[in-house]
Amino acid sequence: MFELVKLLWDVSVLRDAARKGQLNWRVWVVAVAFVLFLYGTGLPVAMLYDKHPQYKVLFVATLALDGLVFVWFIIWGVRRYLRLKATDRSCAVAPSQYN
């Protein structure tokens, strides 16, 4: 039951972001590429490490790379959010300058 409430909340947040112009096709492409990259690198190396423990170095290196990509994605998201907020503020200030 809680999962259904969570799913409805996620849909409402996505709709709100789409209305505010924060969610467009470019954001979807980056998000899908991010998820595919993490699954495409993390899952195969985890399965390889499970069967062949001698590849521990490869497993750790892949997890480190995935961690760096995750940090890059978070930085990109925060910078994009701040840029959109600054644009909203400048649009809100601009009409009052012409009065």
N, C-alpha and C positions, 0 to 999 in steps of 0.2 A: 504494500500500500504506500509506504514512504517513497519507494522508487517512482511510483506514478506521480506523486506530488513533486518530486524532484524533476522529473521529466517535464511536467507542465511549467514549472518555474524556469527551466532552461529555455523552453520555447518562448515564454514571455520575455525573457531577457534578450534573446536573439531578435525578436520582433522589435523591441524597443531600440536596440542598437541599429537595426536596419532603418528605422524611422529617423534616427538622428544622423544617418549618413556615415556611421562608423563601421558598417558592415557592407561591403560590396564584393564584386567578383574577385578583385585582387587579394582581398583578405582571405576569402575562401580558398583561393589557389595556394597561398602561402601556408595556410593552416593544414590543408590536405597534404601538401608536399612535406611539411614538418612531420606529420603523423606517419606518412609512408616512409620517410627516411628513418625515423626511430624504429618502427616495426621492421623495416628492411635490413637494418644493421643489428639491432639488439636481439631480435628473435632468432635469427640463424646462428649467431655467435653463442647465444645462450644454449641452444640445442647442441651445438658442436661441443661446447665445454661440458655439458652434461654427459655426453658419450665419451669424450676424450679429455680428461682433466689436464693433460699435459699442455693444452692450449690456454692455460690460465692467463698468460701474458696478453694474448690476443683478446680474451674476454675483458680484461681490465682496461686495455687500450680502447676497445670499442665503447665501454661504459664511460670512459673519460671523454671520448669524442662526443658521445651522445649528451653528456653533461654540459660540454661547451656549447653544443648546438642549442640545448635547452636554455642556457643563460643568454645566448644571442637572441633567441626567440623572445624571451621575456624583455630584454632591453629594447628590441624592435617594437614590441607591443606597447611598452610604456612611452617610448619616444613618439610613437604614432598617436597615442592617446593624448599626450601633452600638446602635440602639434594641432590636433583637432580642437582641443579646448582653447588654445590660443586663437585659432581661426574663429571659433564661435564668439570669443570675447571681442575680437576686433570687428566682427560683423555687428555685434550688439552696440559697440561704441560709435561706429561710423555714421549711422543715421542721425544721431544727436549732434554731430559736428556740423551738419548742414542746416540746422534750424536757426 
